[in-house]
Amino acid sequence: MAVVLLVIVAVLAAAAVALLALGQAPTGDGERPLRALRRGLAARRHPDADQRAAARAAAVEPVDVSLGEMLAANVEDGAGYVRPGDIAGSWQLAAARVRPGRRGYGA
């Protein structure tokens, strides 16, 4: 019985210390966690226009589309994000670092 009581007291003490630390420590943006929690709960009860629009967008039923149709609908013209020459140059530099006896690209 004494062990159970000791464990309960220790858990309650740890919870109290955690709550005190949580209430005093500011987050990265300078807002205290308990204040951010209260602001988030208030925003949940009274959502603004952006939150309502996001909820409506999330509630839209998904459309079943084949992979081919999706890729055909999302084709972009123009240069891609990575050019093949950029990749080849990076691979050659990596190979030169791994094999220190080789110098440059053509050696």
C-alpha positions in Angstrom: 0.0 0.0 0.0 2.8 2.4 0.8 4.5 1.7 -2.5 1.3 2.5 -4.5 0.8 5.7 -2.5 4.5 6.7 -3.1 4.1 6.1 -6.8 0.9 8.2 -7.0 2.6 11.1 -5.2 5.6 10.9 -7.5 3.4 10.9 -10.6 1.4 13.9 -9.3 4.6 15.8 -8.5 6.0 15.1 -11.9 2.8 16.2 -13.6 2.8 19.4 -11.5 6.4 20.2 -12.5 5.6 19.5 -16.1 2.6 21.8 -16.1 4.6 24.6 -14.4 7.4 24.3 -16.9 4.9 24.2 -19.8 3.2 27.3 -18.6 6.4 29.3 -18.3 8.5 28.2 -21.3 8.0 30.4 -24.4 7.9 28.7 -27.8 10.0 29.6 -30.8 7.6 32.4 -31.8 7.6 33.9 -28.3 4.2 32.7 -27.3 3.7 30.6 -24.2 2.3 27.1 -24.8 -0.7 27.5 -22.5 -1.6 30.7 -24.3 -1.2 29.0 -27.6 -3.4 26.2 -26.4 -6.1 28.6 -25.3 -5.9 30.5 -28.6 -6.2 27.2 -30.6 -9.2 26.0 -28.6 -10.9 29.4 -29.1 -10.2 29.2 -32.8 -11.7 25.7 -32.9 -14.9 27.0 -31.3 -15.0 30.2 -33.5 -13.2 29.4 -36.8 -12.2 32.3 -39.1 -12.8 32.3 -42.9 -9.5 30.6 -43.8 -10.3 27.7 -41.4 -13.8 27.3 -42.8 -12.5 27.3 -46.4 -9.9 24.6 -45.5 -12.6 22.5 -43.8 -14.8 22.8 -46.9 -11.9 21.8 -49.1 -11.1 18.8 -46.9 -14.7 17.6 -47.0 -14.8 17.3 -50.8 -15.3 13.7 -51.9 -12.2 12.3 -53.7 -12.5 11.5 -57.4 -11.2 8.1 -58.7 -8.9 8.8 -61.6 -6.5 6.4 -63.3 -2.7 7.0 -63.0 -2.5 7.7 -66.7 -5.3 10.3 -66.7 -3.7 12.0 -63.7 -0.3 12.2 -65.3 -1.7 13.4 -68.6 -3.7 16.2 -66.9 -0.6 17.4 -65.0 1.9 17.6 -67.8 4.1 20.7 -67.7 6.0 22.1 -70.6 9.5 23.5 -70.3 12.7 22.6 -68.5 12.5 20.3 -65.5 13.8 21.1 -62.1 17.1 19.2 -62.6 19.1 19.0 -65.8 21.0 15.8 -66.6 24.3 17.8 -66.8 23.9 18.9 -63.2 23.5 15.3 -62.0 26.5 14.1 -64.1 28.7 16.9 -62.7 27.7 16.0 -59.1 28.4 12.4 -59.7 31.9 13.1 -61.2 32.7 15.4 -58.2 31.7 12.7 -55.8 33.8 10.1 -57.6 36.8 12.5 -57.5 36.4 12.8 -53.8 36.1 9.1 -53.2 39.1 8.2 -55.3 41.7 10.8 -54.3 44.3 9.5 -56.9 42.2 10.8 -59.8 42.3 14.5 -60.6 39.5 16.3 -62.3 36.9 14.9 -64.6 38.9 13.4 -67.4 42.0 12.1 -65.6 
